[in-house]
Amino acid sequence: MRPPYHRPVSTEGLPFILILSALMAFTSLSVDIYLPAMPMMSASLHGNTELTITGFLIGFCLAQLVWGTLCWLPETLPPQRRVQASLLQVFGNYRDLLGHRQFMRFTLALTFYYVSAYTFITASPFVYINYFHVSPQHFGYFFAVNILGVMGMNMINRRLVHRFALERLLKIAVTLSASAMGLLAVTTYLSVGGLGLMMGLVFIFFAMNGVIASVTTAAALDTVPQVTGAASALMGSLQYGSGILSSALLALFNSGTPFTMALMMASFTLASFVMSYLAKE
């Protein structure tokens, strides 16, 4: 009996890029679309709406680890480079990766950075709308400023990676992020600077995502070339799973002022800074 024919999967051209972009957008859209409503939801439901983000990210984090293994996907690698692995073998790879020092340092640099990012994503509706009295209808504009920073730095980073070593770019990016978040923690504690300064410092933080996310991923995968599939899944799981920690902490310790958000962002960005500088030791 003739085996079923599978059309080759094209990984080039604009359609493929658009499909990947749309898939990536679903994750952010699933959370970001109801951020302006979170303060009202908390007041109406008398609960911590931050935990709704926690629940979503738990599911997303676990799916990252098993979805590619359990689903039938067309193979794009040539036969000689394909790896057949059972679910148990895949989780064995995860175990080995968790014990790989170099891989985990780059991975934790990214994970800690995203704890800070999700801290802002979860807390910003309460800070902007409740504390600074931004209209919920206009919250999206304030939030979108940071996305422009990410997009712009991604385009710049395409040129930077051809001129500078990945580790150097990473250290510069996390240093700028940690400095911005340290200043944010100080100014919110002293209640100076207001919304304008906060937006500027957060813009710097998110702009560095264009460097940190791509550089840590490339550097981490380069340390484990034999299991890049499992490594990518584990990094994605920890990256989005980081929001579980930040949203849960905010639900427990939210003080109603920007300082809690700023202190958490500064602390975890500092942890990312430390992991980045330890990465090649």
Residue, then its C-alpha position, 0 to 999 in steps of 0.5 A: m500500500r502506498p504511504p500517504y503523501h504529505r505536501p512539503v511544508s514551506t518555511e519561507g516567504l511572507p505567508f509563513i511569516l504571517i502565520l507565525s506572527a498570528l500564532m504568536a499574537f494569540t498569546s498576548l491577545s488572550v491576556d492583553i485584551y481584558l487588561p483595562a477591565m481588570p480594576m472594574m472586574s476586581a471591584s465587581l467580583h470582590g476578588n483578585t483578578e490577577l489570578t485569572i492571568t495565573g490560571f491562563l499561564i499555568g495552562f499555557c506553560l504546561a502546553q508548551l512542554v507537551w503539545g509538540t510531543l503529543c501532536w502529529l506535526p509535519e517534519t521539516l528536517p531531512p531524514q538524517r537529522r530527525v529525532q524520534a523520541s517518546l514522551l518519557q524521553v522528552f521529559g528526560n531531556y527536560r531533566d537533563l536540560l535543567g541540570h545543564r549549567q550554561f543553558m540554565r543561566f541563559t534561560l533564567a536570565l530570560t525567565f527573570y526578565y519575563v517575571s518583571a515583564y509580566t509584573f508590569i502587564t498584570a499590575s499596570p491596569f491598576v497603577y495606570i487606571n486606579y492610581f494615575h486615573v487614566s481612562p480605561q478607554h485610553f489605557g491601550y494607548f499608554f500600553a502600546v507605547n511599550i510595544l513600539g519600543v519592542m518593535g523598534m529594538n527588534m529591527i535594530n537588533r538585526r543589525l547589532v547581532h552582526r557587529f557584536a557578540l551575543e553575550r556583550l549585547l545581552k549584558i548591555a541590554v540587561t544593564l540598561s533594564a536593571s538601571a531603569m527599573g532600579l530608578l523606577a523603584v526609587t522614584t515610586y518609593l519617593s513619589v516623584g516623577g509621576l506617570g511621565l517618568m514611569m512611562g519613560l523608564v518602562f519604555i526602556f525596559f520593554a525596548m530591551n526585550g528586543v535584545i534580551a529575548s532573542v539573544t538569550t534564546a540563541a545563546a541558550l540553544d547554542t549550548v545544547p545543539q543536540v536537543t534544541g527542540a526540547a530546549s526551545a519548549l522548556m525555555g518557552s514554558l519557563q518564559y510564559g510560566s514566569g507570569i505565574l509567579s508575578s501575578a500570584l505575588l501581586a495578588l498577595f502583596n499588591s499595596g495599591t501603589p506603583f511601588t509594589m510593581a516597581l520593587m518586583m520589577a527591579s528585583f527580578t530584573l536584577a536577578s536577570f542581570v546576575m544570570s546574564y553576567l554568570a552565563k559564560e563563567 
